[in-house]
Amino acid sequence: MTSNAGGTSPRDVFTGNVLTGTMFRGPGPRGWFIGAGLSVLLWAWPTWNTVWSVDEPLAWKVAGSASLLVFFAAYAFVPPISWRLGVRTGIVSVCILLALNGVIIFFIGRDALWTWTFLACAIAMTTLPPRADFFLIVTLSLSSLSTQLLTGNAEQALLQSGLILSLGLMMSAFGRLIRQTARLREAQTELADAAVAAERSRVARDMHDILGHSLTVIAVKAELAGRMLDAVPGDPARDRAAAEIAAVQDLARGALADVRATVSGYRGVNVLAELAVARTALESAGIDAELPGTVEQVPARHRELFGWVLREGITNVVRHSGAARCRVRLTASSVLVEDDGVGPASGGRSGNGLAGIRERVGAAGGTVSIGPSDLGGFRLAVEV
């Protein structure tokens, strides 16, 4: 999965589109849930026994059991959520896990330090910045070792710290494999979408070239035949032939209009195809392009609109900017095209194309912003 915190909107999260979507699907999540569930069932009982065997009030035991339940639930479900929502969510997830584990230690004491093995595995499976998981796992292992040595239990210290380190690093490698597999699947999906778009464009082009040409010739020849009949003196048969030829001409022109409408539909704009065209156009113009590697974060309802924005923005960069560098940013609700060219005062930068973009974005309930960019040139930004 792409580690992009902006890839999913809060609305998608709270409406359940993510939590019931691809986040918990696939062999990776399934394997994690099975392993996490079995490990909780097999190894959580010592802590439960510790909670209920001590001489403490019932309310204390219930609170300790509740903290354990919440921690193990977070241990099972928090890492897969971070796979879908990115690094920022992963950092927040680790903070939540550490806080919950601190509550367990508060209730149970040093006997709860063995849950650091679960904590290390959860951290290993969470999406974090590079090497952050390694640092946290090693820190947990060393903390466990020093804490147990202070109590004089050297054997327990080595065993527990070794388990934390070995299992944590092993699960870290497993988590990286899951995320890499997810990214490969996303790439395959986008390549398939691009191939379908290219095939649709080819069919549309062939349809227009073949049928469009033939229907145009038929319409022209029918018009010519009608004019020739008009030069013949009045005759009932001639009038009927003229009417039939006029009907043929109308049918040909109507069919031609239908073909053009169909071709227009096949050539519908989408942000994935426009991103590929933008990369080629900028490269051909000798402009250094900084483009997103994926459009997965853009919801389906915005892909056509963002495609139009991208088309107009890149056209302006190539034709009018004189830029050496162009940058495109995509999120679930915005698209940004900016360059380091001559700036917003350049002729043609606010012409009919941008007026059309304003109309489309306005119809979608969004806003258009143009002006100087951070790169020193022109900026076109759309927010919906």
C-alpha positions as CSV (number, residue, x, y, z in Angstrom):
1,M,0.0,0.0,0.0
2,T,1.1,3.4,-0.6
3,S,2.1,5.2,2.5
4,N,0.1,8.3,1.9
5,A,-1.8,9.8,4.7
6,G,-3.8,11.9,2.3
7,G,-4.9,8.9,0.3
8,T,-8.2,8.5,2.2
9,S,-10.5,11.1,3.3
10,P,-11.9,11.3,6.9
11,R,-15.4,10.9,5.4
12,D,-14.4,7.6,3.9
13,V,-13.1,6.4,7.2
14,F,-16.2,7.3,9.3
15,T,-18.7,6.1,6.7
16,G,-17.0,2.7,6.7
17,N,-15.7,2.7,3.1
18,V,-12.3,1.9,4.4
19,L,-12.9,-0.3,7.3
20,T,-15.1,-2.6,5.2
21,G,-13.0,-2.3,2.1
22,T,-9.5,-3.5,1.1
23,M,-8.0,-2.9,4.5
24,F,-8.9,-6.3,5.9
25,R,-8.8,-8.3,2.7
26,G,-6.1,-10.4,1.1
27,P,-3.8,-13.1,2.3
28,G,-1.6,-10.7,4.3
29,P,-4.4,-9.3,6.6
30,R,-5.9,-12.8,6.9
31,G,-2.6,-14.2,8.0
32,W,-2.1,-11.5,10.5
33,F,-5.6,-11.9,12.0
34,I,-5.2,-15.6,12.3
35,G,-1.8,-15.4,13.9
36,A,-2.8,-12.6,16.2
37,G,-6.0,-14.4,17.3
38,L,-4.2,-17.6,18.0
39,S,-1.4,-15.9,20.0
40,V,-3.9,-14.0,22.1
41,L,-5.9,-17.2,22.8
42,L,-2.7,-19.2,23.7
43,W,-0.7,-16.6,25.6
44,A,-3.1,-14.1,27.2
45,W,-4.3,-16.4,29.9
46,P,-1.2,-16.0,32.2
47,T,-2.0,-12.3,32.5
48,W,-5.7,-12.9,33.1
49,N,-4.8,-15.3,35.9
50,T,-2.5,-12.7,37.4
51,V,-5.2,-10.1,37.4
52,W,-7.8,-12.4,39.0
53,S,-5.5,-14.1,41.5
54,V,-4.3,-11.1,43.4
55,D,-6.0,-9.8,46.5
56,E,-7.6,-6.7,45.1
57,P,-11.2,-5.3,44.9
58,L,-13.5,-6.6,42.2
59,A,-13.6,-3.1,40.6
60,W,-9.8,-3.2,40.3
61,K,-9.9,-6.7,38.6
62,V,-12.6,-5.6,36.2
63,A,-10.6,-2.5,35.3
64,G,-7.5,-4.5,34.8
65,S,-9.3,-7.1,32.6
66,A,-10.9,-4.3,30.5
67,S,-7.5,-2.7,29.9
68,L,-6.2,-6.1,28.8
69,L,-9.1,-6.6,26.5
70,V,-8.7,-3.1,24.9
71,F,-5.0,-3.7,24.4
72,F,-5.3,-7.0,22.7
73,A,-8.1,-5.6,20.5
74,A,-5.8,-2.8,19.5
75,Y,-3.0,-5.3,19.0
76,A,-5.1,-7.2,16.5
77,F,-6.8,-4.3,14.6
78,V,-4.5,-1.3,14.7
79,P,-1.7,-2.5,12.4
80,P,-4.0,-3.3,9.4
81,I,-5.6,0.1,9.7
82,S,-2.2,1.7,9.4
83,W,-1.4,-0.3,6.3
84,R,-4.3,1.5,4.5
85,L,-4.1,5.0,6.0
86,G,-0.3,5.5,6.0
87,V,2.6,6.6,8.2
88,R,0.8,9.3,10.2
89,T,-1.8,6.8,11.3
90,G,1.0,4.3,12.1
91,I,2.7,6.8,14.4
92,V,-0.6,7.5,16.2
93,S,-1.3,3.8,16.4
94,V,2.1,3.1,18.1
95,C,1.3,5.9,20.6
96,I,-2.1,4.3,21.4
97,L,-0.5,0.9,21.9
98,L,2.2,2.3,24.2
99,A,-0.5,4.2,26.2
100,L,-2.7,1.1,26.5
101,N,0.3,-1.0,27.6
102,G,1.2,1.6,30.2
103,V,-2.3,1.2,31.6
104,I,-1.8,-2.6,31.9
105,I,1.5,-2.1,33.7
106,F,-0.2,0.4,36.1
107,F,-2.8,-2.3,37.1
108,I,-0.6,-5.4,37.0
109,G,2.9,-4.2,37.6
110,R,6.1,-5.8,36.5
111,D,4.3,-9.1,35.7
112,A,2.8,-7.4,32.7
113,L,6.1,-6.7,31.0
114,W,5.8,-10.0,29.1
115,T,3.1,-8.3,27.0
116,W,5.9,-6.3,25.4
117,T,6.3,-9.3,23.1
118,F,2.8,-8.5,21.8
119,L,3.7,-4.8,21.7
120,A,6.9,-5.5,19.7
121,C,4.9,-7.6,17.1
122,A,2.2,-4.9,16.7
123,I,4.9,-2.2,16.3
124,A,6.6,-4.4,13.7
125,M,3.4,-4.8,11.7
126,T,2.5,-1.1,11.8
127,T,3.3,1.3,9.0
128,L,6.1,3.6,10.3
129,P,8.9,5.7,8.9
130,P,12.0,3.7,7.8
131,R,13.9,2.0,10.6
132,A,11.5,3.4,13.2
133,D,10.1,-0.1,13.9
134,F,13.6,-1.5,14.3
135,F,14.5,1.3,16.8
136,L,11.4,0.7,18.9
137,I,11.8,-3.0,19.0
138,V,15.4,-2.9,20.1
139,T,14.5,-0.3,22.7
140,L,11.8,-2.5,24.1
141,S,14.1,-5.5,24.2
142,L,16.8,-3.5,26.0
143,S,14.3,-2.0,28.4
144,S,13.0,-5.5,29.2
145,L,16.5,-6.8,29.7
146,S,17.5,-4.0,32.1
147,T,14.3,-4.2,34.0
148,Q,14.5,-7.9,34.6
149,L,18.2,-7.7,35.5
150,L,17.4,-5.1,38.2
151,T,15.1,-7.7,39.8
152,G,17.9,-10.3,39.8
153,N,16.2,-12.7,37.4
154,A,18.9,-13.1,34.7
155,E,17.4,-16.1,33.1
156,Q,14.0,-14.5,32.7
157,A,15.7,-11.3,31.5
158,L,17.5,-13.0,28.6
159,L,14.5,-15.1,27.6
160,Q,12.1,-12.2,27.5
161,S,14.3,-9.8,25.8
162,G,15.4,-12.4,23.3
163,L,11.7,-13.2,22.5
164,I,10.9,-9.5,22.0
165,L,13.9,-8.9,19.7
166,S,13.5,-12.1,17.6
167,L,9.8,-12.1,17.2
168,G,9.7,-8.3,16.6
169,L,12.3,-8.4,13.8
170,M,10.7,-11.4,12.2
171,M,7.3,-9.8,12.2
172,S,8.8,-6.6,10.9
173,A,10.1,-8.5,7.8
174,F,6.6,-10.1,7.4
175,G,4.9,-6.7,7.6
176,R,7.2,-5.2,4.9
177,L,6.4,-8.2,2.7
178,I,2.7,-7.6,3.1
179,R,3.0,-3.9,2.3
180,Q,5.2,-4.6,-0.7
181,T,2.7,-7.2,-2.0
182,A,-0.2,-4.6,-1.6
183,R,1.8,-2.0,-3.6
184,L,2.4,-4.5,-6.4
185,R,-1.3,-5.3,-6.5
186,E,-2.1,-1.6,-6.7
187,A,0.4,-1.2,-9.6
188,Q,-1.2,-4.2,-11.4
189,T,-4.6,-2.6,-11.0
190,E,-3.5,0.7,-12.4
191,L,-1.7,-0.9,-15.3
192,A,-4.8,-2.8,-16.1
193,D,-6.9,0.4,-16.0
194,A,-4.4,2.1,-18.2
195,A,-4.5,-0.8,-20.7
196,V,-8.3,-0.6,-20.8
197,A,-8.2,3.1,-21.3
198,A,-5.7,2.7,-24.1
199,E,-7.8,0.0,-25.8
200,R,-10.9,2.1,-25.5
201,S,-9.1,5.0,-27.1
202,R,-7.9,2.8,-30.0
203,V,-11.4,1.5,-30.6
204,A,-12.7,5.0,-30.6
205,R,-10.1,6.2,-33.0
206,D,-10.7,3.3,-35.4
207,M,-14.5,3.8,-35.2
208,H,-14.2,7.5,-36.0
209,D,-11.7,6.9,-38.8
210,I,-13.6,4.1,-40.5
211,L,-17.3,4.8,-39.9
212,G,-16.9,8.6,-39.7
213,H,-15.3,8.8,-43.1
214,S,-17.7,6.4,-44.8
215,L,-20.8,8.1,-43.4
216,T,-19.5,11.5,-44.4
217,V,-19.0,10.3,-48.0
218,I,-22.5,8.8,-48.1
219,A,-24.0,12.1,-46.8
220,V,-22.0,14.2,-49.4
221,K,-22.9,11.9,-52.3
222,A,-26.6,11.8,-51.2
223,E,-26.6,15.6,-51.2
224,L,-25.0,15.7,-54.6
225,A,-27.5,13.2,-56.0
226,G,-30.3,15.4,-54.6
227,R,-29.0,18.4,-56.4
228,M,-28.7,16.5,-59.7
229,L,-32.3,15.4,-59.4
230,D,-33.4,19.0,-58.7
231,A,-32.1,19.9,-62.2
232,V,-34.5,17.3,-63.8
233,P,-38.0,18.5,-64.9
234,G,-40.9,17.6,-62.6
235,D,-41.8,14.0,-62.6
236,P,-43.5,11.9,-59.9
237,A,-40.8,9.3,-59.9
238,R,-38.1,12.0,-59.6
239,D,-39.9,13.5,-56.6
240,R,-40.0,10.2,-54.9
241,A,-36.3,9.5,-55.6
242,A,-35.4,13.0,-54.3
243,A,-37.3,12.3,-51.1
244,E,-35.6,8.9,-50.6
245,I,-32.2,10.5,-51.3
246,A,-33.0,13.2,-48.8
247,A,-33.9,10.6,-46.2
248,V,-30.6,8.7,-46.9
249,Q,-28.7,12.0,-46.3
250,D,-30.5,12.6,-43.0
251,L,-29.9,9.1,-41.9
252,A,-26.2,9.3,-42.8
253,R,-25.8,12.6,-40.9
254,G,-27.6,11.3,-37.9
255,A,-25.5,8.2,-37.9
256,L,-22.4,10.3,-38.1
257,A,-23.5,12.4,-35.1
258,D,-24.2,9.1,-33.2
259,V,-20.7,7.8,-34.0
260,R,-19.1,11.1,-32.9
261,A,-21.1,11.0,-29.6
262,T,-20.1,7.4,-29.0
263,V,-16.5,8.1,-29.7
264,S,-16.6,11.1,-27.3
265,G,-17.9,8.7,-24.6
266,Y,-15.1,6.2,-25.3
267,R,-12.6,8.9,-25.1
268,G,-13.9,10.1,-21.7
269,V,-11.3,12.0,-19.6
270,N,-9.9,10.3,-16.5
271,V,-7.1,11.3,-14.3
272,L,-5.1,8.1,-14.8
273,A,-4.9,8.5,-18.6
274,E,-4.2,12.3,-18.3
275,L,-1.3,11.6,-15.8
276,A,0.3,9.3,-18.4
277,V,-0.2,11.9,-21.2
278,A,1.2,14.6,-18.9
279,R,4.3,12.6,-18.2
280,T,4.9,12.2,-22.0
281,A,4.1,15.8,-22.8
282,L,6.4,17.2,-20.2
283,E,9.2,14.9,-21.1
284,S,8.9,15.8,-24.8
285,A,9.0,19.5,-23.8
286,G,12.1,19.1,-21.8
287,I,10.4,20.0,-18.5
288,D,11.4,18.2,-15.3
289,A,8.2,16.6,-14.1
290,E,7.4,15.8,-10.5
291,L,4.3,13.7,-10.8
292,P,2.5,11.3,-8.3
293,G,3.2,7.7,-8.8
294,T,-0.4,6.6,-8.3
295,V,-4.0,8.0,-8.5
296,E,-5.3,5.4,-6.1
297,Q,-6.0,8.2,-3.5
298,V,-8.5,9.9,-5.9
299,P,-12.1,8.7,-5.5
300,A,-13.9,7.5,-8.6
301,R,-16.4,10.5,-8.4
302,H,-13.5,13.0,-8.8
303,R,-11.4,11.2,-11.4
304,E,-13.0,12.7,-14.5
305,L,-13.0,16.3,-13.1
306,F,-9.3,16.0,-11.9
307,G,-8.5,14.6,-15.4
308,W,-9.9,17.8,-17.0
309,V,-7.9,19.9,-14.5
310,L,-4.7,18.0,-15.1
311,R,-5.2,18.3,-18.9
312,E,-5.7,22.1,-18.8
313,G,-2.9,22.6,-16.3
314,I,-0.3,20.6,-18.2
315,T,-1.4,22.2,-21.5
316,N,-0.7,25.6,-20.0
317,V,2.6,24.6,-18.7
318,V,3.8,23.2,-22.0
319,R,2.4,26.0,-24.2
320,H,2.7,29.1,-22.2
321,S,5.0,28.8,-19.1
322,G,8.5,28.5,-20.5
323,A,9.1,26.4,-17.4
324,A,11.9,24.1,-16.6
325,R,10.1,22.3,-13.8
326,C,6.5,21.2,-13.2
327,R,5.0,19.7,-10.1
328,V,1.6,17.9,-9.7
329,R,0.0,16.9,-6.4
330,L,-3.1,14.7,-6.0
331,T,-5.1,14.0,-2.9
332,A,-8.6,12.6,-2.3
333,S,-10.1,16.1,-2.6
334,S,-7.6,18.3,-4.4
335,V,-5.3,18.6,-7.4
336,L,-2.4,21.0,-7.8
337,V,-0.4,21.9,-11.0
338,E,2.4,24.4,-10.6
339,D,5.6,25.4,-12.5
340,D,8.6,27.7,-12.2
341,G,7.8,29.5,-15.5
342,V,6.9,33.1,-16.2
343,G,4.1,33.3,-13.7
344,P,0.4,34.2,-13.8
345,A,0.9,37.2,-16.0
346,S,1.7,35.0,-19.0
347,G,-0.7,35.5,-21.9
348,G,-3.3,32.8,-22.3
349,R,-3.0,31.4,-18.8
350,S,-6.5,32.6,-17.9
351,G,-8.2,31.9,-21.2
352,N,-11.2,29.7,-22.3
353,G,-9.6,26.6,-20.9
354,L,-9.5,27.9,-17.3
355,A,-12.9,29.3,-17.7
356,G,-14.2,25.8,-18.6
357,I,-12.4,24.4,-15.6
358,R,-14.1,26.9,-13.3
359,E,-17.5,25.9,-14.7
360,R,-16.8,22.2,-14.2
361,V,-15.4,22.7,-10.7
362,G,-18.2,25.0,-9.8
363,A,-20.8,22.5,-10.9
364,A,-19.1,19.9,-8.6
365,G,-19.2,22.3,-5.7
366,G,-15.5,23.0,-5.6
367,T,-13.2,26.0,-5.8
368,V,-10.4,27.0,-8.3
369,S,-7.4,29.0,-7.2
370,I,-4.8,30.4,-9.5
371,G,-1.8,32.6,-8.8
372,P,2.0,32.5,-8.2
373,S,3.4,29.1,-7.1
374,D,5.9,28.2,-4.5
375,L,8.2,27.3,-7.4
376,G,8.1,30.9,-8.6
377,G,5.8,30.4,-11.6
378,F,2.1,29.7,-12.1
379,R,-0.2,27.6,-9.8
380,L,-3.5,26.0,-10.6
381,A,-5.2,24.5,-7.6
382,V,-8.7,22.8,-7.3
383,E,-10.4,21.8,-4.1
384,V,-13.7,19.8,-4.0
